[in-house]
Amino acid sequence: MCCIESVEEARLAVAEGVDAIGLVSAMPNAAGAIPESTIAEIAAAVPPRVSTVLLTSLTEPDALVAQYERCGTTTIQLCDRWTTGALERLRESIPEAALVQVIHVTGGEAIDQALAVAPYVDALLLDSGAPRHGVEEPGHAVVHDWALSAEICRSVPAPIFLAGGLHAANVRGAIDLVGPWGVDVCSGVRVAGHLDLDRLRSFLAALGRTPVPEIDLRH
């Protein structure tokens, strides 16, 4: 569940059974970006069973290590492209962090990109959209060519998340066609910039998920 903006939204998502929450840091034109202080507050409040994901556009290892340490998340989602050398340096600096590389599925070249980067990260996230201002940004809310994503899932030996324009009415079909390890949603469960409980429950019901009772977030 991406684009979480407050502890209250995190509480709602966790109570409904979400496995991970995405927290968007500042980047050009990114939807749902929040201050690092808010990311750290949410990350500290979420129970250990739920992964907290820092979405970042940084591409320099030292700068990202510092951001990761300020935010205190368990996972980093790399929204821009990284060289393999920089990824190796990042892994050496923070081996405890899970790394997820975004691949924007805009054409057949996405398959080659996924194959090249997969050995250096823990998972890939297949999203829609195109880079703007040199940054491959999240949250485009546009469906891409799922046939290409399915080819990546068949070709790449790594866990793969599917994102991009998913909502309650199409997520089951997307899973059946693509076969991802997991799915990522933002706009499909939000209304007027806020997490919507009805849309959230409909999305999770389409996945066959049920609420988790009596979740106690740490304060």
C-alpha positions as CSV (number, residue, x, y, z in Angstrom):
1,M,0.0,0.0,0.0
2,C,1.9,3.0,-1.3
3,C,1.6,6.8,-0.6
4,I,0.7,6.5,3.1
5,E,0.8,10.0,4.5
6,S,0.2,9.7,8.2
7,V,0.2,7.4,11.2
8,E,-3.6,7.4,11.0
9,E,-3.5,6.1,7.4
10,A,-0.8,3.5,8.4
11,R,-3.0,2.4,11.3
12,L,-6.0,1.9,8.9
13,A,-3.9,0.0,6.3
14,V,-2.3,-2.3,8.9
15,A,-5.7,-3.0,10.6
16,E,-7.1,-4.1,7.2
17,G,-4.2,-6.6,6.6
18,V,-1.7,-4.7,4.4
19,D,1.8,-6.4,4.4
20,A,3.8,-3.3,3.6
21,I,3.4,0.5,3.4
22,G,5.1,2.8,1.0
23,L,6.4,6.2,2.2
24,V,7.3,8.7,-0.6
25,S,10.1,11.1,0.1
26,A,10.6,14.3,-1.8
27,M,11.2,14.0,-5.5
28,P,10.2,16.1,-8.6
29,N,6.4,15.9,-9.1
30,A,5.9,12.8,-7.0
31,A,2.4,12.2,-5.7
32,G,2.0,11.7,-2.0
33,A,5.5,12.9,-1.0
34,I,5.8,13.6,2.8
35,P,8.6,15.0,5.0
36,E,11.3,12.7,6.2
37,S,10.3,13.5,9.8
38,T,6.8,12.1,9.0
39,I,8.3,9.0,7.3
40,A,10.3,8.3,10.5
41,E,7.3,8.8,12.7
42,I,5.2,6.3,10.7
43,A,8.1,3.8,10.4
44,A,8.5,3.9,14.2
45,A,4.8,3.3,14.7
46,V,4.3,0.3,12.5
47,P,4.4,-3.2,14.0
48,P,7.3,-5.4,13.1
49,R,5.3,-7.7,10.8
50,V,4.6,-4.9,8.4
51,S,7.4,-3.7,6.1
52,T,8.0,0.0,5.8
53,V,9.3,1.2,2.4
54,L,11.2,4.4,1.7
55,L,10.6,5.6,-1.9
56,T,13.5,7.7,-3.0
57,S,14.9,9.2,-6.2
58,L,18.5,9.5,-4.8
59,T,21.2,7.7,-6.8
60,E,24.3,8.3,-4.7
61,P,25.0,5.6,-2.1
62,D,26.3,7.9,0.7
63,A,23.3,10.3,0.4
64,L,20.8,7.4,0.4
65,V,22.4,5.7,3.4
66,A,22.1,9.0,5.3
67,Q,18.4,9.3,4.2
68,Y,17.7,5.7,5.1
69,E,19.2,6.2,8.6
70,R,17.1,9.4,9.1
71,C,13.9,7.6,8.1
72,G,14.3,4.3,9.8
73,T,12.4,2.1,7.3
74,T,13.0,-1.6,6.7
75,T,13.1,-1.4,2.9
76,I,14.2,1.1,0.2
77,Q,12.4,1.4,-3.2
78,L,14.8,2.9,-5.8
79,C,12.7,5.0,-8.1
80,D,15.5,6.0,-10.4
81,R,18.1,3.9,-12.2
82,W,21.3,2.8,-10.4
83,T,24.5,1.5,-11.8
84,T,25.5,-2.0,-10.6
85,G,28.6,-0.6,-8.9
86,A,26.5,1.9,-6.9
87,L,24.1,-0.9,-5.9
88,E,27.0,-3.0,-4.7
89,R,28.3,-0.1,-2.6
90,L,24.8,0.5,-1.2
91,R,24.4,-3.1,-0.3
92,E,27.8,-3.1,1.5
93,S,26.8,0.0,3.5
94,I,23.4,-1.1,4.7
95,P,23.2,-4.9,4.3
96,E,20.1,-5.1,6.6
97,A,18.0,-3.0,4.2
98,A,15.9,-4.7,1.6
99,L,16.3,-3.1,-1.9
100,V,13.5,-2.9,-4.4
101,Q,14.3,-1.5,-7.9
102,V,11.6,0.1,-9.9
103,I,11.4,-0.9,-13.6
104,H,9.1,1.3,-15.7
105,V,7.5,-1.0,-18.3
106,T,7.4,1.3,-21.3
107,G,8.7,-1.2,-23.9
108,G,10.7,-4.3,-24.5
109,E,13.8,-2.7,-23.1
110,A,12.3,-3.1,-19.6
111,I,13.0,-6.9,-19.9
112,D,16.7,-6.3,-20.4
113,Q,16.8,-3.7,-17.5
114,A,15.1,-6.1,-15.2
115,L,17.5,-9.0,-16.0
116,A,20.5,-6.7,-15.6
117,V,19.6,-5.3,-12.2
118,A,17.9,-8.3,-10.5
119,P,21.1,-9.9,-9.2
120,Y,21.9,-6.7,-7.2
121,V,18.5,-6.2,-5.4
122,D,16.0,-8.1,-3.3
123,A,13.0,-7.5,-5.6
124,L,11.7,-5.6,-8.6
125,L,8.6,-3.4,-8.9
126,L,7.1,-3.1,-12.3
127,D,5.4,0.2,-12.8
128,S,3.9,2.4,-15.6
129,G,4.9,5.9,-16.7
130,A,8.0,7.5,-18.1
131,P,10.9,9.5,-16.5
132,R,10.4,13.2,-15.9
133,H,13.1,15.6,-14.9
134,G,15.5,12.6,-15.0
135,V,13.6,10.8,-12.3
136,E,11.4,7.7,-12.8
137,E,8.6,8.7,-10.5
138,P,6.0,6.6,-8.7
139,G,2.2,7.0,-8.7
140,H,1.3,7.5,-12.3
141,A,-2.0,5.5,-11.9
142,V,-1.8,4.2,-15.5
143,V,-2.0,0.6,-16.6
144,H,1.0,-0.6,-18.7
145,D,1.4,-3.6,-21.0
146,W,0.9,-6.5,-18.7
147,A,2.1,-8.9,-21.3
148,L,5.6,-7.4,-21.0
149,S,5.3,-7.6,-17.2
150,A,4.3,-11.3,-17.5
151,E,7.4,-11.9,-19.6
152,I,9.6,-10.3,-17.0
153,C,8.0,-12.5,-14.3
154,R,8.8,-15.6,-16.4
155,S,12.3,-14.5,-17.2
156,V,13.7,-12.9,-14.0
157,P,14.5,-15.1,-10.9
158,A,13.5,-12.5,-8.3
159,P,10.4,-11.5,-6.4
160,I,8.4,-9.1,-8.5
161,F,5.7,-6.6,-7.5
162,L,3.2,-5.3,-10.0
163,A,2.1,-1.6,-9.8
164,G,0.5,0.9,-12.1
165,G,-3.2,1.7,-12.3
166,L,-4.4,-1.2,-10.2
167,H,-7.8,-1.1,-8.4
168,A,-10.4,-3.5,-7.1
169,A,-11.9,-4.2,-10.5
170,N,-8.7,-5.1,-12.4
171,V,-6.2,-6.5,-9.8
172,R,-7.4,-10.1,-10.0
173,G,-7.1,-10.1,-13.8
174,A,-3.6,-8.5,-13.5
175,I,-2.5,-11.2,-11.1
176,D,-3.8,-14.0,-13.2
177,L,-2.1,-12.7,-16.3
178,V,1.2,-11.5,-14.9
179,G,1.8,-13.8,-12.0
180,P,3.6,-11.4,-9.7
181,W,4.9,-12.1,-6.2
182,G,2.9,-9.2,-4.9
183,V,1.0,-6.1,-5.9
184,D,1.4,-2.4,-5.1
185,V,-1.5,0.2,-5.1
186,C,-1.8,3.9,-4.4
187,S,-4.4,5.8,-6.4
188,G,-6.7,2.8,-6.6
189,V,-7.5,3.1,-2.9
190,R,-7.4,6.9,-2.5
191,V,-10.1,9.6,-3.0
192,A,-9.2,13.3,-3.0
193,G,-5.8,12.6,-1.7
194,H,-6.9,10.5,1.2
195,L,-6.9,6.7,1.9
196,D,-10.5,5.5,1.4
197,L,-11.7,2.7,3.6
198,D,-14.3,1.4,1.2
199,R,-11.8,1.3,-1.7
200,L,-9.2,-0.3,0.5
201,R,-11.5,-3.1,1.6
202,S,-12.7,-3.7,-1.9
203,F,-9.1,-4.0,-3.2
204,L,-8.1,-6.4,-0.4
205,A,-11.3,-8.4,-0.9
206,A,-10.4,-8.8,-4.6
207,L,-7.1,-10.4,-3.3
208,G,-8.9,-12.6,-0.9
209,R,-7.5,-10.8,2.1
210,T,-9.3,-10.2,5.4
211,P,-8.7,-7.6,8.2
212,V,-6.2,-8.4,10.9
213,P,-8.0,-7.9,14.3
214,E,-6.6,-6.0,17.3
215,I,-3.4,-4.6,15.7
216,D,-1.6,-2.4,18.2
217,L,0.7,0.1,16.6
218,R,3.7,1.1,18.7
219,H,3.8,4.8,19.9
